[in-house]
């Protein structure tokens, strides 16, 4: 659950979001728990609850302070995207601007996140920013929601060498379910399968998972996109094409496609969640 983004660069805004999540969990303890440790996730599975992992989309809430990393770790944040849809103090965005890569401050952030036990996420980051970050990251690196550039050449999608570099850290790539970044605006199970299979065939099924980026109110999302074309541009500067989102009901058919293609039950369990849990086991402190 995102509790901070580059659009709000005051730590107090993120702190208020965390407090609101805690309040909701306290009111509905039979439904939710906050995942501070991998054991919390496993407990949620046993008890039939939804485990909420707190994260930032962009490091804006740190307000330029490396010391805030440990502060937000103490408040429960367990993974941070380096940037969102515009460049920030940490590095460049895949969306727009010159790709200057990871800044000196961004390098400090990566090292501090590794130290305290926060997962480093390259979603939305530029090519150079991700490659720079992966070259110094001492823990598994993730790209929580993205797709494959070779199949769908969108600006946020990963090139083959980025996929290779992420896997070399022991990391995981989460496949997004937004049709605009797939090779199918309908966001079908077949489209998700092609993306998963590409990554799995290239670097192994242990390095791919689901990062669906699911939106419950699609009309509201597309209104936001239309009002902010500079944040959500399409390929080659064109308007971002409106598409569907992969629906939860597609998980069953996607599972069948994977099994029919020869993936084992163990492989599928990894893709559907166990690979992410492995990242938590290796990174969280």
N, C-alpha and C positions, 0 to 999 in steps of 0.2 A: 504494500500500500504506500503510495507516494505521499509523503508529509512535507515535502519541500521541493522547490523548483527554482530555476534561474529567474523566473518572473517575480520572485519575492526574495530580495537579497538581504533581508533583515533576519538575524537569528530568532528574534522574538516571534516572527510569523510562523516559522517552522516549529518553535516550541509550543505555540498555541495549537497547531495542528496535531502535534503529538498528544497534548493534553486532551484534545477532543476525542482522539481515538481511544485513549485510555478510559475516558468516561464512558464511551459506548461499550467497550468490553466489560467494564465493571457493571453496567446495567444489564448485560446479556451474557453472563458467564457460561450459560448452558450452550451458547452458540459459538463463541469466539474465545481465542486467547492470542496474546502477542507472543511471537516467537523471538525469544532472546538467545536461545541455544538450539542446536539440532535436536536435543532431547524434547524440547517443547513441541517441535513439529511432529515427532514420533508420538508424543502424548496426544496431540490433537487427532492424529490418525486413529489411535486406539479408542478415543472417546467420541469420535464422530463430530468433532468441532472443526471450525475453519481457523487455521493459524494465519495470523496477519504479520507479515514481515515489513518493517518500516524502512523506507528508502527515500532518497532524493533523486529527482531528475535534474541533474546539474548541481554544481557546487556553489551556486549563488548564496544559499542560506549561511554559508560559512563566512560571508562578508570579508573575504580576503585573509582570513586568519587560520593558519594551520592548527593553532591550539583548539579551535572549535571542533576539529575532528574527534578528539577524545571526549569533548563535552557531549557531542551528539551520540557518540557510542554509548556513553553512560545513560543517555535518555532512551536508548533502544534502537537507534538506526543501525542497520546491518549491511546495507549496500548503498553506494552512491554512484550515479552517473557523473562522469567528469564534466560534460557540457550537455546543453539541450539544443534548442533550435537557433542559437546564435552564439558567436564566440563569447567567452568570458575570461576571467583572469587565469583559468587553468589551461585553456587551449582553444582550438578552433572547432567549429561545428561543421558537420557535413552539409548543412542546409544552405549556408551562404557565407560570404566573406572569403578572404585569402587564407589558404591553408598554411598556417605558420607552425603547426604542430603543437606539441606540449610545451608549455612555458616552464621557466625555472620554478615558479610557484606550483604549477601542476605536478612537477617532479617531486616536490616536497610533499604534496598531498598524497601521491601514490605511495610513497615510502611510509607516511604516517598512517594511512589506511591499512597497509600491510602490518604495521606494528601493533595497532590496537585491535585489528580483527574485523575490518569492514571490507566487504568485497568491492573491487574496482570494476566499474561497468563502462564499456565503450559505446553503448547505444547512443546514437545521434552525433557521435564525435567524428571528426574528419579523418581521412585516411592517415595523414601524418600523425595526428594526435593519438590515434589508436596504436599505430606501429611504435611510436615513441614510448607510450605507456607500457605496452606489452614487453618492450625490450628491457625495462627496468623493474617490472612487477615481479616480486619474489613469492607471490602466491598465485593460485589459479585466477585468471582474468576472464571476465564474462562479457558478452554482448547480449544483453537481456532480451532485446526485441529487434530483430532485423531480418533480412532475407539475403538471397544469393544474387550477386550482380550478374553472374554468367547466365542466369535464367531470367532475370528481370532487372535490366540496367537502370535502376533508380539510384539517386544520389546517396541515399542512406544505406544501400545494400553493400555487402562485403565482397571485396575481390578475393581471388583465390589465395593470395599471399597473406591476407588478413586472416582468413580461415585457418591457414596453416600455422600462423603465429599464435593465434588464440589456443589452438589445440596443443601447441608446444609448451604452453604454460600449465597445461592440465585443465584448461578452462572449458566453458560450455557456451554454445551459441543458441539463443532462443529464437525460434522461427515465429515471425509475426503473422497474424491472421488478417491484416488489412489488405484487401484486394489491390489497392493502388500500388503496393510494393511487391505484389506477386505477379505471376504471368497470367493471371485470370482475375478480372474484376469481380467475378462472382464468388471468389474466395472459397472454392470447393475443397472437399477433402483431397481430391486428386492433386490440386495445386499445392496444398500443404505437404502431401506425400513427396512430390517432386523436389521440394526444397529440403526436406529432411533427408531424403535419399541421397541428394547431391552431397550434403555435408558428411553424412555417414559413410558414403563410398570413398570420399576423399580422405577423411581423417579418423573415421571410426564412430560408431553410434554412441560411444560414451561421451562424445563432445557435442552432442546436439540435444536440445530439449524444446519445449513449447514456451514461447513468449508472446502469447496471442495479442496482447495490447487491446483487449476486448473493450468495446464501448457499449454501454447499455442503451444510451440515448443517441442513436446514430443521426437523426435529423438535427439535433442540437450541435453535434460535432461538425457536420458539414456546413452548418451556418457559420460556425467559428472559423472553419477553413476558408470559406468564401470571404469573410471579413478580414482575414489576415493572410493574403496570398504570399506575402514575403516570408512567413514562417512555415507555410506548407506549400512550397512550389512544386510543380510537376517536373517531369523530365525536360531538359533543355529549356528551362525557363517558362514552359507552358503552364497553364493552370493545372493543378492537381486533379486528376480524374476522380469523380465520385465513384465509389465502389461499395461493395458489401464487406462485412466483417465475417470471418469464420465463426460459425455458431457452435455453442457447446454441444448441440445435438450431433455435430459432425465428428465428435471424438470416436464414437463406435465405428462408423465407416472408415475413419482414418486408421484405427487399430487393425481392422480387417485388411486394409490395403497393405499395411506393413507386414502382417503375418503372411499374407498371400505372396509377398515379395521375398519371403525367406528369412525375415527377421525373427529372432527367437522371442519367447515370452520375456526373457530376461532383458533383451535389447529394448523391447517395447516398454517395459516397466521403467527402464532408465530414461528413455525419451519422454515418457509421460510424468516424470517427477523424480525418480531416484538419482538421476545425474545431478539435478539441482541440490538434492540433499547431500550428495558427496561434496559439492562445493562448500556447503555450510559446514560440514564436518572438517574440511581442510582449512577453512579461512576464519571462521568465527572464533572469537576468544571472549 
